[in-house]
């Protein structure tokens, strides 16, 4: 990584503390990622992006800001990136996946809360996340109690706009969500000084759909036996999708998929036990569960999570001639996401059962970040449906610490032996 | 208590298990309540209601049902009782406050969840709560993740209608809440076969306002030094308010207040340290914190909780000539409640600071049911505001078990010495 200390300083970062983070990440990445055998060549781009995660991309954001552009931070797959792009702003995902930030988060939040929220708040208050520091505004939403209330804490540190996501999916909730998208457009226009025109929004929809198609292509390739790419590598790609330039990311991912096409043709053998992970998101650098599973004779072939299928499934319709039309299209696509924040959320069970077939899944790991009530309660219904379908499932609730890694490994090992 | 076994049997209750509960409650009530000295005569009514809590009132509900009436269960002060009353149905509060039900709840819900939700679900699935068993329908709401997802579990046991409470308080959220009230009216009309007419709704508003006024009168009397009634007795009255016949309850409470008026005139002395409790609701028979505090030289003079001021503050306007008018009045009053489920919720801090003055509060106990994220996160803001006002505050997170009672007592003792 180049020398970005002046840049970081300009972002009002705690350089000493940030150094501690920078000292750990490469080693962690090396042992988890670079130690994998027979990785696709196309992963080199994503390795590079990760190696420059606090460098080159931050410089790009900063250059954009120097040219009068804005950067907006998001925490949820319900916030429509299309609106941000259409106003010539850059969207960055701020969900945090490192234990490094949890301690600082706990100074402002209760300890018995989801590590993702604690880490996100910790990243901001400690001034050690250059993405957070680059944001002109963050966009919150009301997907869970923890995040909903954390915006009030973050508001003391950075401007916040909150989108009120409906908790159900009736017709009136679509209308309500359209209205929230309109308010979001107003806010983004106000912040950037740019009008979200029909043309710009249509173009942004195309950019995002192309990204979705590339991710879908990657996931479709994972349906082959054996999968031509590890779950760990797929996860890294999904994580990078939230922060990389969307056009470049799409190109690079498609190039990787070209390579994977060849791999599939040449592939032989039965592969390992095929695992679906379903549950809460895995923000960078949370590779804990994948590392454990793929350290055993198993491969993760699909993630029914926000850093998995929920991020790219279903495209936004590109039809329509007015802003109203396009807002309708956005609302339709985004409210189609089956998150546990809705009641009821039976669509998620349909998705899981469909993925079991499509990805030829041998067993399901239900992955829940500690204290996430929505996904924790929903486990029962998912378990029932999977049992009925004859698919083994194991429930793992964990946080970002490494303390329980051994115990989880033992449980997953026993689970794999059983299936 | 009379012999209600036939009645309980008709409600499909688990009689043996229910016997275990019935065996514990009177003793618990005796030691907490009847051991208090110098209680008002007017408490005899509430003692009686409690002694018949699974008897006489259940018989009343059952008689109502035999005459074609319906019983609806609620879990939240946002569900407008007026609508239920106007359809000639009876509303009962089903929030559960006993550790007795937690174990059964944990068979269906994660352990690291709020005890109130676990106990409520446990009460239903175990068939040991005659109120739950009497309900033709329960009315859920989207006030927190835990409850929102628990309705999906309960739906397998009892018909459920969920009201989607907005998570903010903008103008459009009032419109949305009015719409939810309309849907609720439709649902109640469908269930009861009775039309919610302007006259009936107006009459119901009057009944509920009278109850609010009586509770307000009780709380106003607690502003005197010393308070003419214990916090424990006030809490019991508030708890009974959720299940008793509202007209009878109001009469009896006003009679008690007449007696308290006399007590106030005759009162002497400085009283004890005056404590406000703020936080999550205390469902019957959760008297844990009040028992600890009033076992020390202190008295609880106000509860800024759902089983306290949030239940009765602000009346519904009785003006208006159409259903629309009355729905507007209901929405205005109910969305005026300052619950931590909203973001932001600064109105709660205003309430707390106002109560500090009005009730001459010496110290505040922030009481949080374990794993309630909304109230837990909001503690920081409340603490800041109280510190600024020079009012000591202590944060206590606890569940329904008695295991931590000793530790809490020690902490409260130290807190009282400090103020």
Interface residues (C-beta under 8 A of the other chain):
Chain A: X108 X109 X110 X112 X113 X142 X144 X145 X146 X148 X149 X150 X151 X152 X153 X162 X164 X166 X167 X168 X172 X173 X176 X179 X340 X341 X343 X344 X345 X370 X371 X373 X374 X376 X377 X378 X379 X380 X381 X397
Chain B: X108 X109 X110 X112 X113 X142 X144 X145 X146 X148 X149 X150 X151 X152 X153 X162 X164 X166 X167 X168 X172 X173 X176 X179 X340 X341 X343 X344 X345 X370 X371 X373 X374 X376 X377 X378 X379 X380 X381 X397
